[in-house]
Amino acid sequence: MRIGEVKYYFFRNVTLVTLAVLCAVVLLAALVSRDREWIMTHYRQMSVTDWFAYGYCLVVMLSYLCSDYKEDALWGEEGWHMGVVSQIMFVLLYFFFSRCFCHRDSASATVAGYGTAGSSIAVGEDKAVDSTSTEVGRWLGLWLLASAAVFLLGICNRYSVYPIVMEGQTETFISTLGNINWFCGYWSVTAPIGIMLYWCGRQGVTRVLAGAYSFLAMLSGVTQGSNSAYLVYLVMFPAVFILSLRDKKKLYRFLEVGMIFASACLGGRLLQELPGFTYNYWNERPGESRGITGILIDSDAAAVLLLLLIGCYLAVRLLDKGGYLWLERVKRLRDILIVAAVAGSLGIFWTFAGDGLISFRETGFVVESDGYLKVIPDDDWGNGRGATWNCGVNAYREMDLLHKVVGVGPDCFADHIYDIPKLAERMGDEFANLRLTNAHNEWLTILINTGALGLLCYVGIYVTAFVRFMKKAGKKPLLYACAMALLAYTVHNMVSFQQVLSTPYIFIVLGIGEGLARENGDITGEQQIE
């Protein structure tokens, strides 16, 4: 029950010690080199993403100074701990990874699916990557190997198999990550990386391993229980489809990814047939599930989808073989397919939301309209998300001008909410002794905690990074994985929150992507670094 709290303390203690050691190494290196400019070499030229990250760090500190809840603002709300200390650690992780993780002097070695060190070898029938991508790919591989164990354990737990005994086990706690919302937050960062490595990797062992990982990650995403995973799918698949329209070979990869997804859903159905394996979340009857998960693992929908994708794959292959696949030359067709993909995703989302198939948290909490701003048409939208969003907007409306600009303090959402009598009364009526510590929307929570300035900087980090990564991904395909992780995390957290099992990882991904983008002195077209 306290796994989130314990993991935070582990993260804080290890990270602070490691960052302190790294700072000492940097300072020592500067002294040894006797170069007064050495320490600023890597920081003199800042990308637009760097400036937003730097600005966010300053706003967090300014918000703390202006906060009326300084103790909570410093360390964060109990159980969450997203205060000043954590926010600054996130930014430091970004800068250290962007400057120190991706380096130009990687040892010569054979690239596992991404080229050869010191040479130019095509990646995924695309362009070449260098030795830095080799080393980054290897470290990402280790990360994915660890996450595969997490996902595998989560799948076992969801089907009532517990290789590790869990004290006080309930259906909402799986794997080693605790609550399924926290599990899904971690999944939203990690799973897209492996899927994109399969999509952009060349033929070979790496792609086979990435395919196996993608199957495991997708099966975990479908079965784990939190419907916010389907928001990731609804955004990720159209995005990859749009990217795939640039190259027919990438289109093959997209169809293969779709077949892996359908196969994972079928795998979820077959697991229920094994002795001792019973799907145990949101059961109406033993062995049966409901919602989107029920459609995917309890019906023939996945089998039909798989057959359709196989048919499309064979058709595309035949068209290509006959010389009739003109996707790369017919721009209008690509535009039509892009519009269809976006419209289809929106249609599916609103259909599922309207039918109640997408649900996040059951609550009857209602915000009355007596003097409060109504921004969400239905407080029950998302099974309560509309209510928490209304609560957040009305809480922001109650702030004075200073705090609207700089916020009430990092992770001080609850302190502010419960200082407003009308909202506090409604919170007590709905949640009794439980506290609403965030709006279940990351950007809205940041708006209240760090104000308009904090939200501007935070959103700027993600938007500029995503755009820059996508522009440079043609030369460094690993940036596709970083960009998709950013997109998946952002979409997921529109109905979720910052927490220690996902937010540090996304800042690490940001740093890795920034490091790759800065390679060869390439910083948004500015003057090159020596």
C-alpha positions in Angstrom: 0.0 0.0 0.0 3.0 2.3 0.5 4.9 1.2 -2.5 4.7 4.7 -4.1 6.0 6.3 -1.0 8.9 3.9 -0.7 9.8 4.2 -4.4 10.0 7.9 -4.1 12.4 7.8 -1.2 14.6 5.3 -3.1 14.5 7.6 -6.2 15.2 10.7 -4.2 18.1 9.3 -2.2 19.8 7.5 -5.2 19.3 10.5 -7.5 20.6 13.2 -5.1 23.7 11.2 -4.3 24.3 10.4 -8.0 23.8 14.1 -9.1 26.1 15.3 -6.3 28.8 12.9 -7.5 28.3 14.0 -11.1 28.5 17.7 -10.1 31.7 17.0 -8.2 33.2 15.2 -11.3 32.3 18.1 -13.5 33.9 20.6 -11.2 37.0 18.5 -10.7 37.4 18.1 -14.5 37.1 21.9 -14.8 39.8 22.4 -12.3 42.1 19.8 -13.8 41.7 21.3 -17.3 42.5 24.8 -16.0 40.1 26.1 -18.5 37.8 28.7 -17.1 35.5 28.3 -20.0 35.4 24.4 -19.8 32.4 24.2 -17.5 30.3 26.3 -19.8 31.3 24.7 -23.0 28.3 22.4 -23.2 25.9 25.0 -21.8 26.8 28.1 -23.8 24.6 27.3 -26.7 21.1 26.5 -25.4 18.4 25.0 -27.6 14.8 26.3 -27.3 14.0 23.2 -25.2 16.9 24.0 -22.9 15.6 27.5 -22.3 12.1 26.2 -21.5 13.6 23.6 -19.0 15.7 26.3 -17.4 12.8 28.6 -17.2 10.6 25.9 -15.6 13.3 25.3 -13.0 13.3 29.1 -12.1 9.5 29.3 -12.0 9.4 26.3 -9.6 11.7 28.1 -7.3 9.8 31.3 -7.6 6.6 29.5 -6.9 8.1 28.0 -3.8 9.2 31.5 -2.5 5.6 32.8 -3.1 3.9 29.8 -1.6 1.9 29.9 1.6 2.6 26.1 2.1 6.3 26.0 2.0 6.8 22.7 3.8 4.6 20.8 1.3 5.9 22.9 -1.6 9.5 21.8 -0.8 9.0 18.0 -0.5 5.5 17.6 -1.9 2.3 16.1 -0.7 2.6 12.9 1.3 2.4 9.9 -1.0 3.2 11.9 -4.1 6.2 14.1 -3.3 6.2 16.2 -6.5 7.5 19.3 -4.7 10.4 21.6 -5.5 13.1 18.9 -4.8 11.6 16.5 -7.3 10.9 19.1 -10.0 14.5 20.3 -9.8 15.8 16.8 -9.9 13.7 16.2 -13.1 15.3 19.2 -14.8 18.8 18.2 -13.6 18.2 14.7 -15.1 17.3 16.3 -18.4 20.4 18.5 -18.5 22.8 15.7 -17.4 21.4 13.2 -19.9 21.3 15.7 -22.7 25.0 16.7 -22.2 26.7 13.6 -20.7 24.8 10.5 -21.9 25.2 10.9 -25.6 28.9 11.4 -26.3 30.9 11.4 -29.5 33.7 9.0 -28.4 31.7 5.8 -28.2 33.9 2.7 -28.4 33.9 1.0 -31.7 31.5 -1.9 -31.7 28.9 -3.6 -33.9 25.5 -1.9 -33.8 22.7 -4.1 -32.7 20.3 -3.1 -35.4 21.3 0.5 -35.7 24.5 0.5 -37.8 28.2 0.2 -37.0 30.3 2.5 -34.8 32.3 5.0 -36.9 30.5 4.0 -40.1 27.4 4.8 -42.0 25.0 1.9 -42.3 21.4 2.2 -43.2 18.8 1.9 -40.5 15.4 0.5 -41.2 16.1 1.1 -44.9 16.4 4.8 -44.0 19.4 6.9 -43.2 22.6 6.2 -41.3 23.2 6.6 -37.6 26.5 6.8 -35.8 28.2 5.2 -32.9 26.3 7.3 -30.4 23.0 5.8 -31.4 24.7 2.4 -30.9 25.4 3.1 -27.3 22.1 4.7 -26.7 20.3 1.7 -28.3 22.1 -0.7 -26.0 21.2 1.3 -22.8 17.6 1.5 -24.0 17.7 -2.3 -24.6 18.7 -2.8 -20.9 15.8 -0.5 -19.8 13.4 -2.4 -22.0 14.6 -5.7 -20.6 13.9 -4.5 -17.1 10.5 -3.2 -18.1 9.7 -6.5 -19.9 10.0 -8.2 -16.5 7.7 -5.6 -15.0 5.1 -6.1 -17.7 5.3 -9.9 -17.6 4.7 -9.9 -13.8 1.8 -7.5 -14.3 0.2 -9.9 -16.9 0.6 -12.8 -14.5 -1.0 -10.8 -11.7 -3.9 -9.7 -13.8 -4.6 -13.4 -14.6 -4.5 -14.3 -10.9 -1.0 -15.7 -10.9 1.4 -14.3 -8.3 5.0 -15.4 -8.6 5.8 -12.8 -5.9 3.5 -12.9 -2.9 1.7 -9.5 -2.5 0.6 -8.7 1.0 -2.9 -7.1 1.0 -3.2 -7.8 -2.7 -6.2 -6.4 -4.5 -7.2 -6.3 -8.2 -6.0 -2.7 -8.5 -2.4 -3.5 -7.5 -0.2 -5.4 -10.0 3.5 -6.1 -10.7 6.1 -4.3 -8.7 4.6 -0.8 -9.4 1.5 -0.8 -7.2 -1.7 0.8 -8.3 -2.6 0.3 -12.0 -2.7 4.0 -12.7 0.9 4.2 -11.6 1.7 1.1 -13.6 0.0 2.6 -16.7 2.0 5.8 -16.2 5.3 3.8 -16.4 3.9 1.8 -19.3 3.0 5.0 -21.3 6.7 6.1 -21.3 8.4 2.7 -21.8 6.1 0.7 -24.1 6.1 3.2 -27.0 10.0 3.2 -27.1 10.1 -0.6 -27.7 7.3 -0.4 -30.3 9.1 2.4 -32.2 12.4 0.5 -32.1 10.6 -2.3 -33.9 9.1 0.2 -36.4 12.4 2.0 -37.2 14.9 -0.9 -36.6 16.5 -2.8 -39.5 16.1 -6.6 -40.1 18.0 -8.7 -37.6 18.1 -9.9 -34.0 17.3 -6.4 -32.6 14.1 -6.2 -34.6 13.0 -9.7 -33.5 13.6 -8.8 -29.8 11.8 -5.5 -30.3 8.9 -7.4 -31.8 8.7 -9.8 -28.9 8.9 -6.8 -26.5 6.1 -5.0 -28.4 3.9 -8.1 -28.1 4.5 -8.2 -24.3 4.0 -4.5 -23.9 0.8 -4.4 -25.9 -0.6 -7.4 -24.0 0.2 -5.7 -20.7 -1.4 -2.4 -21.9 -4.6 -4.2 -22.9 -5.0 -6.3 -19.8 -3.6 -4.1 -17.0 -6.9 -2.4 -16.2 -6.4 1.3 -16.6 -8.3 2.6 -19.6 -6.0 5.6 -20.0 -3.8 3.1 -22.0 -6.3 3.2 -24.8 -5.8 7.0 -25.1 -2.2 6.1 -25.9 -3.2 3.6 -28.5 -5.7 6.0 -30.0 -2.9 8.6 -30.5 0.1 6.4 -31.2 -1.3 4.2 -34.0 -2.6 7.1 -36.1 0.7 9.0 -35.5 2.8 6.0 -36.6 0.5 5.5 -39.6 1.0 9.0 -40.7 4.8 8.6 -40.4 4.5 5.3 -42.4 2.9 7.0 -45.4 6.3 8.5 -46.3 7.8 5.2 -47.2 6.1 2.0 -48.3 8.5 -0.1 -46.3 7.5 1.8 -43.2 3.9 1.1 -44.1 4.7 -2.6 -44.0 6.1 -2.0 -40.5 3.0 -0.2 -39.4 0.8 -3.1 -40.5 3.1 -5.5 -38.7 2.8 -3.4 -35.5 -1.0 -3.6 -35.9 -0.8 -7.4 -36.3 1.3 -7.6 -33.2 -1.4 -5.6 -31.3 -4.2 -7.9 -32.6 -2.1 -11.0 -31.7 -1.5 -9.6 -28.2 -5.3 -9.2 -27.8 -5.8 -12.8 -28.9 -3.1 -13.8 -26.5 -5.1 -12.2 -23.7 -8.1 -14.3 -24.7 -6.1 -17.5 -24.9 -4.5 -17.0 -21.4 -8.0 -17.3 -19.9 -8.1 -20.8 -21.2 -5.0 -21.9 -19.3 -5.6 -23.7 -15.9 -5.3 -21.3 -13.0 -5.4 -18.2 -15.3 -8.5 -16.0 -14.6 -8.8 -12.4 -15.6 -9.5 -10.6 -12.4 -10.3 -7.0 -13.0 -13.8 -5.5 -13.4 -15.4 -8.9 -13.6 -19.1 -9.3 -14.1 -18.7 -13.0 -13.9 -15.5 -15.1 -13.2 -13.4 -15.1 -16.3 -15.2 -12.2 -18.0 -14.2 -8.5 -18.4 -16.1 -5.5 -19.6 -15.4 -2.2 -21.4 -12.8 -2.0 -24.2 -10.8 -4.8 -22.6 -13.8 -7.0 -22.8 -14.2 -6.3 -26.5 -10.6 -7.1 -27.2 -10.1 -10.2 -25.1 -13.6 -11.7 -24.7 -15.0 -11.3 -28.2 -13.9 -12.1 -31.8 -13.0 -8.5 -32.5 -9.3 -9.1 -32.3 -9.4 -12.1 -34.6 -11.4 -10.1 -37.2 -8.9 -7.2 -36.8 -5.9 -9.6 -37.3 -7.5 -11.1 -40.5 -8.2 -7.6 -41.9 -4.6 -6.5 -41.2 -3.2 -9.6 -42.8 -5.4 -9.0 -45.8 -4.2 -5.4 -46.0 -0.6 -6.5 -45.6 -0.9 -9.0 -48.5 -2.7 -6.5 -50.7 0.0 -3.9 -50.1 2.7 -6.4 -50.9 0.9 -7.4 -54.1 0.4 -3.8 -55.2 4.1 -3.1 -54.5 5.2 -6.2 -56.4 3.1 -5.2 -59.4 4.3 -1.6 -59.4 1.0 -0.1 -58.4 1.8 1.2 -54.9 2.1 4.9 -55.6 1.9 6.1 -52.1 5.2 8.0 -52.3 4.1 9.8 -55.4 0.5 10.6 -54.8 0.4 13.4 -52.2 -3.4 13.8 -52.3 -3.9 10.1 -51.3 -1.6 10.6 -48.4 -3.5 13.6 -47.2 -6.8 11.8 -47.5 -5.4 8.9 -45.4 -4.0 11.3 -42.8 -7.4 13.0 -42.4 -9.1 9.7 -42.2 -6.7 8.4 -39.5 -7.2 11.5 -37.4 -11.0 11.6 -37.8 -11.3 7.9 -37.2 -9.3 8.2 -33.9 -11.5 11.1 -32.7 -14.7 9.2 -33.7 -13.6 6.0 -31.8 -12.7 8.0 -28.7 -16.0 9.9 -28.5 -17.9 6.8 -29.2 -16.2 4.9 -26.5 -16.5 7.8 -24.1 -20.2 8.2 -24.8 -20.9 4.5 -24.3 -19.0 4.5 -21.0 -16.4 2.1 -22.4 -13.6 4.5 -21.5 -13.7 5.0 -17.8 -11.0 6.2 -15.4 -12.4 6.5 -11.9 -15.9 6.1 -10.6 -17.2 9.1 -8.7 -20.4 10.9 -8.2 -18.7 14.2 -7.4 -20.6 17.2 -8.9 -19.6 20.8 -9.0 -22.6 23.1 -8.8 -22.9 26.1 -11.0 -23.6 28.6 -8.2 -21.0 31.2 -8.9 -18.4 28.7 -10.2 -17.1 28.5 -13.7 -18.5 25.5 -15.7 -15.9 24.5 -18.3 -16.7 20.8 -18.7 -20.1 20.0 -20.2 -20.6 17.0 -18.0 -19.1 16.5 -14.6 -19.4 12.7 -15.1 -17.4 12.7 -18.3 -14.6 10.2 -18.0 -16.5 8.8 -14.9 -15.5 11.8 -12.8 -12.7 13.5 -14.6 -15.0 16.3 -15.7 -15.7 17.0 -12.0 -12.1 17.1 -11.0 -11.2 19.3 -13.9 -14.0 21.7 -13.0 -12.7 21.7 -9.4 -9.2 22.6 -10.7 -10.5 25.4 -12.9 -12.6 26.9 -10.2 -9.6 26.6 -7.7 -7.5 28.6 -10.2 -10.3 31.1 -10.6 -10.1 31.8 -6.8 -6.4 32.8 -6.9 -5.1 36.3 -6.7 -3.1 37.7 -9.7 0.3 36.8 -8.2 -0.6 33.2 -7.6 -2.3 32.9 -11.0 1.1 33.8 -12.5 3.4 31.8 -10.3 1.0 29.2 -8.7 0.4 28.2 -5.1 3.5 26.1 -4.9 4.7 22.7 -6.4 2.4 19.9 -5.3 0.2 22.3 -3.2 -3.0 21.6 -5.2 -4.7 20.0 -2.2 -3.6 22.7 0.3 -5.1 25.3 -1.9 -8.3 23.4 -2.7 -9.1 22.7 0.9 -8.5 26.4 1.8 -11.5 27.3 -0.3 -14.6 26.6 1.9 -17.1 25.8 -0.9 -14.7 23.4 -2.6 -13.5 21.9 0.7 -17.1 21.2 1.6 -17.7 19.4 -1.6 -14.5 17.5 -1.3 -15.5 16.3 2.1 -18.9 15.2 0.9 -17.5 13.2 -1.9 -14.2 11.8 -0.7 -14.8 11.8 3.1 -11.3 11.6 4.7 -9.5 11.2 1.4 -7.8 14.2 -0.2 -7.9 15.2 -3.9 -4.2 15.9 -4.4 -4.3 16.7 -8.1 -6.8 17.4 -10.9 -6.1 14.1 -12.7 -4.9 16.3 -15.6 -1.2 17.0 -15.4 -1.3 20.4 -17.2 -4.2 21.7 -15.1 -2.5 20.6 -11.9 0.7 22.3 -13.0 -1.3 25.5 -13.8 -2.5 25.6 -10.2 0.8 24.6 -8.6 3.2 26.8 -10.7 0.9 29.2 -12.4 0.6 30.4 -15.9 4.4 30.8 -16.2 5.1 27.3 -15.0 2.6 25.8 -17.4 4.0 27.8 -20.3 7.5 26.5 -19.6 6.4 23.0 -19.0 4.3 22.7 -22.2 7.1 24.5 -24.1 9.5 21.7 -23.1 7.4 19.0 -24.6 6.1 20.8 -27.6 9.6 22.1 -28.7 11.2 18.8 -28.0 8.6 16.8 -30.0 8.8 19.1 -33.0 12.7 19.2 -33.0 12.9 15.4 -32.5 10.6 14.7 -35.4 12.5 17.1 -37.7 15.8 15.4 -36.9 14.5 11.8 -36.8 15.2 11.2 -40.5 19.0 11.2 -39.7 18.7 9.7 -36.2 15.8 7.2 -36.1 16.1 6.7 -32.4 14.5 10.2 -32.1 11.3 8.6 -33.3 11.2 6.5 -30.2 11.9 9.6 -28.0 9.2 11.7 -29.7 6.6 8.9 -29.5 7.3 8.5 -25.8 6.8 12.2 -25.2 3.5 12.1 -27.1 2.2 9.0 -25.3 3.1 10.4 -21.9 1.5 13.7 -22.6 -1.7 12.2 -23.9 -1.9 9.7 -21.0 -1.4 12.4 -18.4 -4.3 14.5 -19.8 -6.3 12.2 -17.5 -3.5 11.3 -15.1 -0.7 12.9 -13.0 3.0 13.3 -12.3 4.4 10.5 -10.2 7.8 9.0 -9.5 7.3 6.0 -11.7 6.8 8.0 -14.9 7.9 11.6 -14.7 11.6 11.0 -14.0 11.7 8.6 -17.0 10.1 11.1 -19.4 12.7 13.7 -18.4 15.4 11.1 -19.1 13.9 10.4 -22.5 13.9 14.2 -23.1 17.5 14.3 -22.2 18.5 11.4 -24.4 16.6 12.9 -27.3 18.2 16.3 -26.8 21.6 14.7 -26.7 21.0 12.9 -30.0 19.6 16.1 -31.5 22.7 18.0 -30.4 25.1 15.5 -32.0 27.5 17.0 -34.6 26.8 20.5 -33.1 23.3 20.5 -34.6 21.2 22.8 -32.3 18.2 24.1 -34.2 20.2 25.6 -36.9 22.3 27.8 -34.6 26.1 28.2 -34.7 27.8 24.8 -34.3 29.7 23.8 -31.2 33.4 23.2 -31.6 
